Amino acid sequence: MEESISGFKQRGDWGDIVEHGERIALALREADADGDAFHDFDDWRPKSHERIDEDVSEKTAEQASVSEGDGEKAGRTPGDDLQTAGEKLTESYEKVEADDTQGAVERWGESIDHVARAADSAGRKALRKVEDTVYRKVMTQVAPYYFDNELISANVREMGRGEDGESFEFEVNVNDDELKTEVGEVLAEYESEIDRWHVETEKRTEDVAAAEGVEPPEEEGGVESTMT
């Protein structure tokens, strides 16, 4: 793993970047990160059973989509808001005729709000249709598969295919500097524990071989941590 100003980066095969995502998620938990922002990243990060061009592509398109506006959250269609806007405008005219200036202004303002909300809902709906096509058919073909919210900015790149199979690069940045420092310290502890495990495993193998009066097996290139 490489740590830089831009984030925590891992290169390797699919298993390597899946493990990188798992360690980032665990480190965030140990640093007390929680809430929707954390769970959204935890859902998006690559999983061992997934494919980048199918599952990660779909999740990227979903998380990048324009969020719901106030009208949509309230379960109102653009037509509903326009109808309400007309009703409020009529009430405004009635208030004017009744010499209720303040009431007229209030109803007129409410009418404008509903018109704006109708336009917002219609615009968001249209944008989602465009985005879905763009992200699925275009962006994920020429740009990295990415995730972005207030907690995490991350991307996965396909680096190519070689003799050892397909390779990837997975970079994760924690947007809060203080939290990023905590996550970095936890990740360093993970890496140190893995290194100690390899050393202890090698020692135990040699001890058993000596006790049994046999030579320990020769290593073929040594054991390497998945963290680079």
C-alpha positions as CSV (number, residue, x, y, z in Angstrom):
1,M,0.0,0.0,0.0
2,E,1.1,3.5,-0.8
3,E,0.1,6.5,1.4
4,S,0.2,10.0,0.0
5,I,-1.5,13.3,0.2
6,S,-4.1,12.1,-2.2
7,G,-4.9,9.0,-0.2
8,F,-4.2,5.3,0.4
9,K,-3.4,3.4,-2.8
10,Q,-3.2,-0.3,-3.6
11,R,-2.2,-1.9,-6.9
12,G,-2.7,-5.6,-7.6
13,D,-5.2,-8.2,-8.7
14,W,-8.9,-8.2,-7.8
15,G,-8.2,-9.9,-4.5
16,D,-5.7,-7.2,-3.5
17,I,-8.0,-4.3,-4.0
18,V,-10.9,-6.1,-2.3
19,E,-8.7,-6.6,0.7
20,H,-7.6,-3.0,0.6
21,G,-11.2,-1.9,0.7
22,E,-11.9,-4.2,3.6
23,R,-9.0,-2.8,5.6
24,I,-10.1,0.8,4.9
25,A,-13.6,0.0,6.1
26,L,-12.2,-1.7,9.3
27,A,-9.9,1.2,9.9
28,L,-12.7,3.7,9.6
29,R,-14.7,1.7,12.1
30,E,-11.8,1.7,14.5
31,A,-11.6,5.5,14.1
32,D,-15.3,5.7,15.0
33,A,-16.5,6.6,11.5
34,D,-20.2,5.7,11.1
35,G,-23.4,7.0,9.7
36,D,-24.8,7.0,6.1
37,A,-21.6,8.3,4.5
38,F,-19.6,5.4,5.9
39,H,-22.2,2.8,5.0
40,D,-22.6,4.1,1.5
41,F,-18.8,3.7,1.0
42,D,-18.9,0.2,2.6
43,D,-21.7,-0.8,0.1
44,W,-19.8,0.6,-2.9
45,R,-16.3,-0.7,-2.3
46,P,-15.4,-3.7,-4.4
47,K,-16.4,-7.2,-3.1
48,S,-14.7,-10.5,-3.9
49,H,-17.8,-11.9,-5.7
50,E,-18.3,-8.8,-7.9
51,R,-17.2,-7.8,-11.4
52,I,-15.8,-4.3,-12.1
53,D,-17.6,-3.8,-15.4
54,E,-21.0,-5.0,-14.0
55,D,-21.4,-4.6,-10.3
56,V,-19.0,-1.7,-9.6
57,S,-20.1,0.1,-12.7
58,E,-23.8,-0.1,-11.6
59,K,-23.0,1.1,-8.1
60,T,-21.0,4.0,-9.5
61,A,-23.9,5.1,-11.7
62,E,-26.3,4.8,-8.7
63,Q,-24.2,6.8,-6.3
64,A,-23.4,9.5,-8.9
65,S,-27.0,10.1,-9.7
66,V,-28.7,13.4,-8.8
67,S,-30.4,13.0,-5.4
68,E,-34.1,13.6,-4.8
69,G,-35.3,17.1,-4.4
70,D,-37.8,18.4,-1.8
71,G,-40.8,17.7,-4.0
72,E,-39.8,14.1,-4.7
73,K,-39.0,13.5,-1.0
74,A,-42.5,14.7,-0.2
75,G,-43.9,12.3,-2.8
76,R,-45.2,15.1,-5.1
77,T,-44.9,15.0,-8.8
78,P,-44.3,18.1,-10.9
79,G,-47.9,18.0,-11.9
80,D,-49.0,18.0,-8.3
81,D,-46.9,21.0,-7.4
82,L,-48.1,22.9,-10.5
83,Q,-51.7,22.3,-9.5
84,T,-51.1,23.5,-6.0
85,A,-49.3,26.5,-7.4
86,G,-52.4,27.4,-9.3
87,E,-54.6,27.0,-6.3
88,K,-52.3,29.2,-4.2
89,L,-52.3,31.9,-6.9
90,T,-56.1,31.9,-7.0
91,E,-56.1,32.3,-3.2
92,S,-53.7,35.2,-3.6
93,Y,-56.1,37.0,-6.0
94,E,-58.9,36.4,-3.5
95,K,-56.8,37.9,-0.7
96,V,-56.2,41.0,-2.8
97,E,-59.9,41.5,-3.5
98,A,-60.5,41.2,0.3
99,D,-57.8,43.9,1.0
100,D,-55.7,41.3,2.8
101,T,-52.4,42.4,1.4
102,Q,-50.2,40.3,3.7
103,G,-52.3,37.2,3.0
104,A,-52.0,37.8,-0.8
105,V,-48.3,38.1,-0.6
106,E,-48.0,34.9,1.4
107,R,-50.1,32.9,-1.0
108,W,-48.2,34.4,-4.0
109,G,-44.9,33.3,-2.4
110,E,-46.2,29.8,-1.8
111,S,-47.4,29.6,-5.4
112,I,-43.9,30.5,-6.6
113,D,-42.3,27.9,-4.3
114,H,-44.5,25.2,-5.7
115,V,-43.6,26.3,-9.3
116,A,-39.9,26.2,-8.5
117,R,-40.3,22.8,-6.8
118,A,-42.1,21.4,-9.8
119,A,-39.3,22.6,-12.1
120,D,-36.7,21.2,-9.8
121,S,-38.4,17.7,-9.7
122,A,-38.8,17.7,-13.5
123,G,-35.2,18.8,-14.0
124,R,-33.8,16.1,-11.7
125,K,-35.8,13.4,-13.3
126,A,-34.6,14.4,-16.8
127,L,-31.0,14.6,-15.5
128,R,-31.1,11.1,-14.1
129,K,-32.1,9.7,-17.4
130,V,-29.2,11.4,-19.1
131,E,-26.8,10.5,-16.3
132,D,-27.7,6.8,-16.3
133,T,-26.9,6.6,-20.0
134,V,-23.7,8.7,-19.7
135,Y,-22.3,6.9,-16.6
136,R,-23.1,3.4,-17.8
137,K,-22.3,3.7,-21.5
138,V,-19.6,6.4,-21.6
139,M,-18.0,7.5,-18.4
140,T,-17.2,4.1,-17.0
141,Q,-15.5,3.2,-20.3
142,V,-13.1,6.2,-20.2
143,A,-12.9,7.2,-16.5
144,P,-12.2,5.3,-13.3
145,Y,-15.0,3.8,-11.3
146,Y,-15.4,6.3,-8.5
147,F,-17.2,7.1,-5.3
148,D,-17.5,10.5,-3.6
149,N,-19.3,11.8,-0.6
150,E,-18.5,14.0,2.4
151,L,-16.5,11.2,4.1
152,I,-14.6,9.4,1.3
153,S,-13.4,10.0,-2.3
154,A,-12.3,6.8,-4.0
155,N,-11.7,5.3,-7.4
156,V,-10.7,2.0,-9.0
157,R,-8.8,1.9,-12.3
158,E,-8.2,-1.1,-14.6
159,M,-4.4,-1.1,-15.2
160,G,-4.3,-3.8,-17.9
161,R,-3.8,-7.5,-18.3
162,G,-0.5,-9.3,-18.0
163,E,1.0,-12.7,-17.6
164,D,-0.4,-12.8,-14.0
165,G,-3.9,-11.8,-15.0
166,E,-5.8,-8.5,-14.8
167,S,-4.4,-5.7,-12.6
168,F,-6.1,-2.8,-10.8
169,E,-5.4,0.3,-8.8
170,F,-7.7,1.3,-5.9
171,E,-7.2,4.7,-4.3
172,V,-9.1,5.9,-1.2
173,N,-8.9,9.3,0.3
174,V,-10.5,10.3,3.6
175,N,-11.7,13.8,3.2
176,D,-11.3,14.9,6.9
177,D,-7.6,15.3,7.6
178,E,-7.8,14.4,11.3
179,L,-9.7,11.2,10.5
180,K,-7.4,10.4,7.7
181,T,-4.4,10.5,10.1
182,E,-6.2,8.1,12.4
183,V,-7.1,5.7,9.6
184,G,-3.5,5.8,8.4
185,E,-2.2,4.9,11.8
186,V,-4.6,1.9,12.0
187,L,-3.6,0.7,8.5
188,A,0.0,0.9,9.6
189,E,-0.8,-1.3,12.5
190,Y,-2.5,-3.8,10.2
191,E,0.6,-3.9,8.0
192,S,2.9,-4.3,11.0
193,E,0.8,-7.2,12.4
194,I,0.9,-8.9,9.0
195,D,4.7,-8.6,8.9
196,R,5.0,-10.0,12.4
197,W,2.7,-12.9,11.5
198,H,5.0,-13.8,8.5
199,V,8.1,-13.7,10.8
200,E,6.5,-15.8,13.5
201,T,5.2,-18.3,11.0
202,E,8.7,-18.7,9.5
203,K,10.2,-19.2,13.0
204,R,7.6,-21.8,14.0
205,T,8.3,-23.8,10.8
206,E,12.0,-23.8,11.5
207,D,11.4,-24.8,15.2
208,V,9.2,-27.8,14.2
209,A,11.7,-28.9,11.6
210,A,14.5,-28.8,14.1
211,A,12.5,-30.7,16.7
212,E,11.6,-33.4,14.1
213,G,15.2,-33.6,12.8
214,V,14.4,-32.5,9.3
215,E,15.4,-29.6,7.2
216,P,12.7,-26.8,6.8
217,P,11.3,-26.6,3.2
218,E,13.1,-24.2,0.9
219,E,11.2,-21.1,0.1
220,E,10.4,-20.2,-3.5
221,G,10.9,-16.5,-3.6
222,G,9.7,-15.9,0.0
223,V,6.4,-14.8,1.4
224,E,5.1,-11.3,0.5
225,S,2.5,-9.3,2.2
226,T,-0.5,-8.2,0.1
227,M,0.2,-4.7,1.3
228,T,2.9,-3.2,-0.9
